[in-house]
Structure formats: structure tokens, C-alpha cells
Amino acid sequence: MKEAVKKSIRTGEAALKGTAKSAAKVVQKTADKVKKKKNTVSQSHNEL
């Protein structure tokens, strides 16, 4: 019984770490998109 509890806790922790990692990836992607948008805006200003 105790082993099952330990395993479920471990898998729960692993799942939390996994979601944290994927969330960080999503944040990074959106940050990259924002950077690209800013770059294109500044480039168009420079061309003008």
C-alpha cells in the first residue's frame, strides 16, 4: 500500500514538472513572437 502511494506521489511530481516545462516553452514561444513583431515594426520605421 505504501509503495503505491509513493509511486503516485512521484508521478504527480513528474507531471507537475512536465506541465511547468511545457508552460515555460509556451511562454518562450510567445515572447519570441512578440520580439519578432517588435523587430518588424522597427524595421518598417527604419525604411520610412
PQR file of N, CA, C, O and H, with PARSE charges and radii, in Angstrom:
ATOM      1  N   MET A   1       0.839  -1.204   0.000 -0.4000 1.5000
ATOM      2  CA  MET A   1       0.000   0.000   0.000 -0.0000 2.0000
ATOM      3  C   MET A   1       0.875   1.255   0.000  0.5500 1.7000
ATOM      4  O   MET A   1       0.639   2.181  -0.777 -0.5500 1.4000
ATOM      5  N   LYS A   2       1.874   1.282   0.865 -0.4000 1.5000
ATOM      6  CA  LYS A   2       2.729   2.466   0.947 -0.0000 2.0000
ATOM      7  C   LYS A   2       3.468   2.708  -0.364  0.5500 1.7000
ATOM      8  O   LYS A   2       3.633   3.851  -0.792 -0.5500 1.4000
ATOM      9  H   LYS A   2       2.065   0.531   1.497  0.4000 1.0000
ATOM     10  N   GLU A   3       3.915   1.614  -1.004 -0.4000 1.5000
ATOM     11  CA  GLU A   3       4.634   1.747  -2.277 -0.0000 2.0000
ATOM     12  C   GLU A   3       3.765   2.427  -3.331  0.5500 1.7000
ATOM     13  O   GLU A   3       4.239   3.280  -4.082 -0.5500 1.4000
ATOM     14  H   GLU A   3       3.781   0.686  -0.657  0.4000 1.0000
ATOM     15  N   ALA A   4       2.489   2.045  -3.382 -0.4000 1.5000
ATOM     16  CA  ALA A   4       1.574   2.627  -4.363 -0.0000 2.0000
ATOM     17  C   ALA A   4       1.436   4.131  -4.125  0.5500 1.7000
ATOM     18  O   ALA A   4       1.414   4.922  -5.068 -0.5500 1.4000
ATOM     19  H   ALA A   4       2.103   1.353  -2.772  0.4000 1.0000
ATOM     20  N   VAL A   5       1.346   4.507  -2.863 -0.4000 1.5000
ATOM     21  CA  VAL A   5       1.223   5.928  -2.531 -0.0000 2.0000
ATOM     22  C   VAL A   5       2.478   6.677  -2.972  0.5500 1.7000
ATOM     23  O   VAL A   5       2.394   7.750  -3.569 -0.5500 1.4000
ATOM     24  H   VAL A   5       1.364   3.865  -2.097  0.4000 1.0000
ATOM     25  N   LYS A   6       3.645   6.098  -2.670 -0.4000 1.5000
ATOM     26  CA  LYS A   6       4.895   6.738  -3.063 -0.0000 2.0000
ATOM     27  C   LYS A   6       4.968   6.916  -4.574  0.5500 1.7000
ATOM     28  O   LYS A   6       5.382   7.966  -5.066 -0.5500 1.4000
ATOM     29  H   LYS A   6       3.713   5.226  -2.185  0.4000 1.0000
ATOM     30  N   LYS A   7       4.560   5.877  -5.306 -0.4000 1.5000
ATOM     31  CA  LYS A   7       4.597   5.941  -6.763 -0.0000 2.0000
ATOM     32  C   LYS A   7       3.677   7.029  -7.285  0.5500 1.7000
ATOM     33  O   LYS A   7       4.046   7.787  -8.182 -0.5500 1.4000
ATOM     34  H   LYS A   7       4.224   5.024  -4.906  0.4000 1.0000
ATOM     35  N   SER A   8       2.479   7.105  -6.721 -0.4000 1.5000
ATOM     36  CA  SER A   8       1.523   8.107  -7.200 -0.0000 2.0000
ATOM     37  C   SER A   8       2.050   9.513  -6.906  0.5500 1.7000
ATOM     38  O   SER A   8       1.866  10.429  -7.707 -0.5500 1.4000
ATOM     39  H   SER A   8       2.179   6.490  -5.993  0.4000 1.0000
ATOM     40  N   ILE A   9       2.703   9.679  -5.763 -0.4000 1.5000
ATOM     41  CA  ILE A   9       3.271  10.988  -5.431 -0.0000 2.0000
ATOM     42  C   ILE A   9       4.371  11.332  -6.439  0.5500 1.7000
ATOM     43  O   ILE A   9       4.456  12.463  -6.919 -0.5500 1.4000
ATOM     44  H   ILE A   9       2.853   8.935  -5.112  0.4000 1.0000
ATOM     45  N   ARG A  10       5.210  10.343  -6.750 -0.4000 1.5000
ATOM     46  CA  ARG A  10       6.295  10.579  -7.711 -0.0000 2.0000
ATOM     47  C   ARG A  10       5.751  10.946  -9.078  0.5500 1.7000
ATOM     48  O   ARG A  10       6.234  11.882  -9.715 -0.5500 1.4000
ATOM     49  H   ARG A  10       5.141   9.424  -6.360  0.4000 1.0000
ATOM     50  N   THR A  11       4.740  10.205  -9.532 -0.4000 1.5000
ATOM     51  CA  THR A  11       4.177  10.510 -10.850 -0.0000 2.0000
ATOM     52  C   THR A  11       3.519  11.881 -10.832  0.5500 1.7000
ATOM     53  O   THR A  11       3.563  12.613 -11.821 -0.5500 1.4000
ATOM     54  H   THR A  11       4.348   9.445  -9.015  0.4000 1.0000
ATOM     55  N   GLY A  12       2.911  12.223  -9.701 -0.4000 1.5000
ATOM     56  CA  GLY A  12       2.301  13.543  -9.575 -0.0000 2.0000
ATOM     57  C   GLY A  12       3.347  14.640  -9.679  0.5500 1.7000
ATOM     58  O   GLY A  12       3.142  15.644 -10.362 -0.5500 1.4000
ATOM     59  H   GLY A  12       2.876  11.629  -8.898  0.4000 1.0000
ATOM     60  N   GLU A  13       4.467  14.442  -9.000 -0.4000 1.5000
ATOM     61  CA  GLU A  13       5.548  15.430  -9.064 -0.0000 2.0000
ATOM     62  C   GLU A  13       6.092  15.528 -10.472  0.5500 1.7000
ATOM     63  O   GLU A  13       6.363  16.626 -10.959 -0.5500 1.4000
ATOM     64  H   GLU A  13       4.634  13.627  -8.446  0.4000 1.0000
ATOM     65  N   ALA A  14       6.257  14.390 -11.135 -0.4000 1.5000
ATOM     66  CA  ALA A  14       6.761  14.372 -12.509 -0.0000 2.0000
ATOM     67  C   ALA A  14       5.792  15.116 -13.424  0.5500 1.7000
ATOM     68  O   ALA A  14       6.210  15.864 -14.309 -0.5500 1.4000
ATOM     69  H   ALA A  14       6.038  13.498 -10.740  0.4000 1.0000
ATOM     70  N   ALA A  15       4.505  14.907 -13.205 -0.4000 1.5000
ATOM     71  CA  ALA A  15       3.500  15.579 -14.026 -0.0000 2.0000
ATOM     72  C   ALA A  15       3.575  17.092 -13.811  0.5500 1.7000
ATOM     73  O   ALA A  15       3.483  17.869 -14.761 -0.5500 1.4000
ATOM     74  H   ALA A  15       4.166  14.300 -12.486  0.4000 1.0000
ATOM     75  N   LEU A  16       3.742  17.496 -12.560 -0.4000 1.5000
ATOM     76  CA  LEU A  16       3.851  18.927 -12.278 -0.0000 2.0000
ATOM     77  C   LEU A  16       5.077  19.514 -12.972  0.5500 1.7000
ATOM     78  O   LEU A  16       5.000  20.580 -13.583 -0.5500 1.4000
ATOM     79  H   LEU A  16       3.817  16.865 -11.788  0.4000 1.0000
ATOM     80  N   LYS A  17       6.202  18.818 -12.875 -0.4000 1.5000
ATOM     81  CA  LYS A  17       7.415  19.301 -13.531 -0.0000 2.0000
ATOM     82  C   LYS A  17       7.206  19.382 -15.033  0.5500 1.7000
ATOM     83  O   LYS A  17       7.654  20.326 -15.684 -0.5500 1.4000
ATOM     84  H   LYS A  17       6.265  17.952 -12.379  0.4000 1.0000
ATOM     85  N   GLY A  18       6.522  18.383 -15.577 -0.4000 1.5000
ATOM     86  CA  GLY A  18       6.262  18.365 -17.019 -0.0000 2.0000
ATOM     87  C   GLY A  18       5.411  19.551 -17.444  0.5500 1.7000
ATOM     88  O   GLY A  18       5.705  20.201 -18.447 -0.5500 1.4000
ATOM     89  H   GLY A  18       6.159  17.616 -15.048  0.4000 1.0000
ATOM     90  N   THR A  19       4.353  19.838 -16.683 -0.4000 1.5000
ATOM     91  CA  THR A  19       3.487  20.958 -17.043 -0.0000 2.0000
ATOM     92  C   THR A  19       4.243  22.272 -16.892  0.5500 1.7000
ATOM     93  O   THR A  19       4.053  23.198 -17.680 -0.5500 1.4000
ATOM     94  H   THR A  19       4.114  19.310 -15.867  0.4000 1.0000
ATOM     95  N   ALA A  20       5.091  22.351 -15.888 -0.4000 1.5000
ATOM     96  CA  ALA A  20       5.882  23.570 -15.701 -0.0000 2.0000
ATOM     97  C   ALA A  20       6.799  23.785 -16.900  0.5500 1.7000
ATOM     98  O   ALA A  20       6.951  24.905 -17.387 -0.5500 1.4000
ATOM     99  H   ALA A  20       5.246  21.599 -15.247  0.4000 1.0000
ATOM    100  N   LYS A  21       7.414  22.688 -17.372 -0.4000 1.5000
ATOM    101  CA  LYS A  21       8.317  22.792 -18.526 -0.0000 2.0000
ATOM    102  C   LYS A  21       7.553  23.222 -19.761  0.5500 1.7000
ATOM    103  O   LYS A  21       7.994  24.113 -20.487 -0.5500 1.4000
ATOM    104  H   LYS A  21       7.290  21.778 -16.976  0.4000 1.0000
ATOM    105  N   SER A  22       6.400  22.589 -20.008 -0.4000 1.5000
ATOM    106  CA  SER A  22       5.629  22.925 -21.208 -0.0000 2.0000
ATOM    107  C   SER A  22       5.119  24.360 -21.117  0.5500 1.7000
ATOM    108  O   SER A  22       5.077  25.066 -22.125 -0.5500 1.4000
ATOM    109  H   SER A  22       6.043  21.865 -19.418  0.4000 1.0000
ATOM    110  N   ALA A  23       4.731  24.797 -19.921 -0.4000 1.5000
ATOM    111  CA  ALA A  23       4.272  26.166 -19.746 -0.0000 2.0000
ATOM    112  C   ALA A  23       5.407  27.137 -20.056  0.5500 1.7000
ATOM    113  O   ALA A  23       5.196  28.166 -20.698 -0.5500 1.4000
ATOM    114  H   ALA A  23       4.765  24.224 -19.102  0.4000 1.0000
ATOM    115  N   ALA A  24       6.610  26.801 -19.597 -0.4000 1.5000
ATOM    116  CA  ALA A  24       7.767  27.661 -19.865 -0.0000 2.0000
ATOM    117  C   ALA A  24       8.014  27.738 -21.362  0.5500 1.7000
ATOM    118  O   ALA A  24       8.350  28.802 -21.882 -0.5500 1.4000
ATOM    119  H   ALA A  24       6.781  25.965 -19.076  0.4000 1.0000
ATOM    120  N   LYS A  25       7.852  26.618 -22.062 -0.4000 1.5000
ATOM    121  CA  LYS A  25       8.049  26.611 -23.516 -0.0000 2.0000
ATOM    122  C   LYS A  25       7.046  27.532 -24.189  0.5500 1.7000
ATOM    123  O   LYS A  25       7.401  28.296 -25.086 -0.5500 1.4000
ATOM    124  H   LYS A  25       7.579  25.753 -21.640  0.4000 1.0000
ATOM    125  N   VAL A  26       5.788  27.459 -23.753 -0.4000 1.5000
ATOM    126  CA  VAL A  26       4.748  28.303 -24.347 -0.0000 2.0000
ATOM    127  C   VAL A  26       5.079  29.771 -24.122  0.5500 1.7000
ATOM    128  O   VAL A  26       4.956  30.590 -25.033 -0.5500 1.4000
ATOM    129  H   VAL A  26       5.500  26.838 -23.024  0.4000 1.0000
ATOM    130  N   VAL A  27       5.502  30.098 -22.902 -0.4000 1.5000
ATOM    131  CA  VAL A  27       5.860  31.484 -22.589 -0.0000 2.0000
ATOM    132  C   VAL A  27       7.003  31.941 -23.491  0.5500 1.7000
ATOM    133  O   VAL A  27       6.990  33.056 -24.011 -0.5500 1.4000
ATOM    134  H   VAL A  27       5.602  29.432 -22.163  0.4000 1.0000
ATOM    135  N   GLN A  28       7.998  31.057 -23.669 -0.4000 1.5000
ATOM    136  CA  GLN A  28       9.144  31.396 -24.511 -0.0000 2.0000
ATOM    137  C   GLN A  28       8.696  31.647 -25.945  0.5500 1.7000
ATOM    138  O   GLN A  28       9.164  32.587 -26.588 -0.5500 1.4000
ATOM    139  H   GLN A  28       8.009  30.151 -23.246  0.4000 1.0000
ATOM    140  N   LYS A  29       7.796  30.815 -26.445 -0.4000 1.5000
ATOM    141  CA  LYS A  29       7.317  30.974 -27.820 -0.0000 2.0000
ATOM    142  C   LYS A  29       6.605  32.312 -27.988  0.5500 1.7000
ATOM    143  O   LYS A  29       6.846  33.028 -28.960 -0.5500 1.4000
ATOM    144  H   LYS A  29       7.416  30.052 -25.922  0.4000 1.0000
ATOM    145  N   THR A  30       5.728  32.651 -27.044 -0.4000 1.5000
ATOM    146  CA  THR A  30       5.002  33.908 -27.156 -0.0000 2.0000
ATOM    147  C   THR A  30       5.973  35.084 -27.059  0.5500 1.7000
ATOM    148  O   THR A  30       5.796  36.094 -27.739 -0.5500 1.4000
ATOM    149  H   THR A  30       5.532  32.069 -26.254  0.4000 1.0000
ATOM    150  N   ALA A  31       6.987  34.956 -26.225 -0.4000 1.5000
ATOM    151  CA  ALA A  31       7.983  36.018 -26.101 -0.0000 2.0000
ATOM    152  C   ALA A  31       8.716  36.197 -27.426  0.5500 1.7000
ATOM    153  O   ALA A  31       8.961  37.324 -27.856 -0.5500 1.4000
ATOM    154  H   ALA A  31       7.131  34.135 -25.672  0.4000 1.0000
ATOM    155  N   ASP A  32       9.061  35.096 -28.066 -0.4000 1.5000
ATOM    156  CA  ASP A  32       9.734  35.164 -29.364 -0.0000 2.0000
ATOM    157  C   ASP A  32       8.832  35.841 -30.387  0.5500 1.7000
ATOM    158  O   ASP A  32       9.296  36.664 -31.176 -0.5500 1.4000
ATOM    159  H   ASP A  32       8.861  34.180 -27.717  0.4000 1.0000
ATOM    160  N   LYS A  33       7.559  35.505 -30.379 -0.4000 1.5000
ATOM    161  CA  LYS A  33       6.616  36.115 -31.329 -0.0000 2.0000
ATOM    162  C   LYS A  33       6.569  37.623 -31.119  0.5500 1.7000
ATOM    163  O   LYS A  33       6.601  38.394 -32.079 -0.5500 1.4000
ATOM    164  H   LYS A  33       7.182  34.837 -29.738  0.4000 1.0000
ATOM    165  N   VAL A  34       6.493  38.036 -29.855 -0.4000 1.5000
ATOM    166  CA  VAL A  34       6.431  39.476 -29.550 -0.0000 2.0000
ATOM    167  C   VAL A  34       7.698  40.162 -30.045  0.5500 1.7000
ATOM    168  O   VAL A  34       7.639  41.241 -30.634 -0.5500 1.4000
ATOM    169  H   VAL A  34       6.467  37.410 -29.075  0.4000 1.0000
ATOM    170  N   LYS A  35       8.850  39.525 -29.802 -0.4000 1.5000
ATOM    171  CA  LYS A  35      10.118  40.098 -30.257 -0.0000 2.0000
ATOM    172  C   LYS A  35      10.119  40.277 -31.771  0.5500 1.7000
ATOM    173  O   LYS A  35      10.535  41.316 -32.285 -0.5500 1.4000
ATOM    174  H   LYS A  35       8.897  38.648 -29.324  0.4000 1.0000
ATOM    175  N   LYS A  36       9.649  39.257 -32.474 -0.4000 1.5000
ATOM    176  CA  LYS A  36       9.610  39.324 -33.941 -0.0000 2.0000
ATOM    177  C   LYS A  36       8.718  40.462 -34.395  0.5500 1.7000
ATOM    178  O   LYS A  36       9.067  41.204 -35.313 -0.5500 1.4000
ATOM    179  H   LYS A  36       9.311  38.413 -32.057  0.4000 1.0000
ATOM    180  N   LYS A  37       7.564  40.602 -33.753 -0.4000 1.5000
ATOM    181  CA  LYS A  37       6.648  41.692 -34.118 -0.0000 2.0000
ATOM    182  C   LYS A  37       7.326  43.036 -33.902  0.5500 1.7000
ATOM    183  O   LYS A  37       7.252  43.915 -34.761 -0.5500 1.4000
ATOM    184  H   LYS A  37       7.281  39.999 -33.007  0.4000 1.0000
ATOM    185  N   LYS A  38       7.983  43.201 -32.763 -0.4000 1.5000
ATOM    186  CA  LYS A  38       8.671  44.463 -32.479 -0.0000 2.0000
ATOM    187  C   LYS A  38       9.741  44.732 -33.524  0.5500 1.7000
ATOM    188  O   LYS A  38       9.900  45.863 -33.981 -0.5500 1.4000
ATOM    189  H   LYS A  38       8.043  42.487 -32.065  0.4000 1.0000
ATOM    190  N   ASN A  39      10.485  43.677 -33.906 -0.4000 1.5000
ATOM    191  CA  ASN A  39      11.536  43.839 -34.905 -0.0000 2.0000
ATOM    192  C   ASN A  39      10.951  44.284 -36.236  0.5500 1.7000
ATOM    193  O   ASN A  39      11.503  45.175 -36.882 -0.5500 1.4000
ATOM    194  H   ASN A  39      10.356  42.758 -33.534  0.4000 1.0000
ATOM    195  N   THR A  40       9.852  43.685 -36.657 -0.4000 1.5000
ATOM    196  CA  THR A  40       9.264  44.054 -37.940 -0.0000 2.0000
ATOM    197  C   THR A  40       8.753  45.492 -37.874  0.5500 1.7000
ATOM    198  O   THR A  40       8.865  46.229 -38.853 -0.5500 1.4000
ATOM    199  H   THR A  40       9.404  42.961 -36.132  0.4000 1.0000
ATOM    200  N   VAL A  41       8.203  45.892 -36.755 -0.4000 1.5000
ATOM    201  CA  VAL A  41       7.709  47.267 -36.610 -0.0000 2.0000
ATOM    202  C   VAL A  41       8.871  48.249 -36.705  0.5500 1.7000
ATOM    203  O   VAL A  41       8.783  49.246 -37.422 -0.5500 1.4000
ATOM    204  H   VAL A  41       8.112  45.293 -35.960  0.4000 1.0000
ATOM    205  N   SER A  42       9.954  47.976 -35.990 -0.4000 1.5000
ATOM    206  CA  SER A  42      11.094  48.890 -36.019 -0.0000 2.0000
ATOM    207  C   SER A  42      11.723  48.918 -37.409  0.5500 1.7000
ATOM    208  O   SER A  42      12.194  49.965 -37.852 -0.5500 1.4000
ATOM    209  H   SER A  42      10.026  47.166 -35.407  0.4000 1.0000
ATOM    210  N   GLN A  43      11.737  47.786 -38.097 -0.4000 1.5000
ATOM    211  CA  GLN A  43      12.299  47.745 -39.445 -0.0000 2.0000
ATOM    212  C   GLN A  43      11.470  48.612 -40.384  0.5500 1.7000
ATOM    213  O   GLN A  43      12.034  49.352 -41.191 -0.5500 1.4000
ATOM    214  H   GLN A  43      11.354  46.935 -37.737  0.4000 1.0000
ATOM    215  N   SER A  44      10.157  48.538 -40.296 -0.4000 1.5000
ATOM    216  CA  SER A  44       9.315  49.336 -41.180 -0.0000 2.0000
ATOM    217  C   SER A  44       9.517  50.822 -40.876  0.5500 1.7000
ATOM    218  O   SER A  44       9.477  51.647 -41.788 -0.5500 1.4000
ATOM    219  H   SER A  44       9.699  47.937 -39.641  0.4000 1.0000
ATOM    220  N   HIS A  45       9.731  51.167 -39.618 -0.4000 1.5000
ATOM    221  CA  HIS A  45      10.005  52.562 -39.265 -0.0000 2.0000
ATOM    222  C   HIS A  45      11.317  53.016 -39.890  0.5500 1.7000
ATOM    223  O   HIS A  45      11.419  54.130 -40.403 -0.5500 1.4000
ATOM    224  H   HIS A  45       9.763  50.497 -38.877  0.4000 1.0000
ATOM    225  N   ASN A  46      12.315  52.146 -39.841 -0.4000 1.5000
ATOM    226  CA  ASN A  46      13.612  52.492 -40.410 -0.0000 2.0000
ATOM    227  C   ASN A  46      13.512  52.702 -41.916  0.5500 1.7000
ATOM    228  O   ASN A  46      14.164  53.584 -42.475 -0.5500 1.4000
ATOM    229  H   ASN A  46      12.232  51.241 -39.424  0.4000 1.0000
ATOM    230  N   GLU A  47      12.695  51.889 -42.560 -0.4000 1.5000
ATOM    231  CA  GLU A  47      12.541  52.015 -44.009 -0.0000 2.0000
ATOM    232  C   GLU A  47      11.873  53.333 -44.358  0.5500 1.7000
ATOM    233  O   GLU A  47      12.195  53.936 -45.381 -0.5500 1.4000
ATOM    234  H   GLU A  47      12.166  51.172 -42.106  0.4000 1.0000
ATOM    235  N   LEU A  48      10.951  53.787 -43.524 -0.4000 1.5000
ATOM    236  CA  LEU A  48      10.283  55.063 -43.778 -0.0000 2.0000
ATOM    237  C   LEU A  48      11.288  56.189 -43.588  0.5500 1.7000
ATOM    238  O   LEU A  48      10.942  57.359 -43.752 -0.5500 1.4000
ATOM    239  H   LEU A  48      10.689  53.297 -42.693  0.4000 1.0000
TER
END
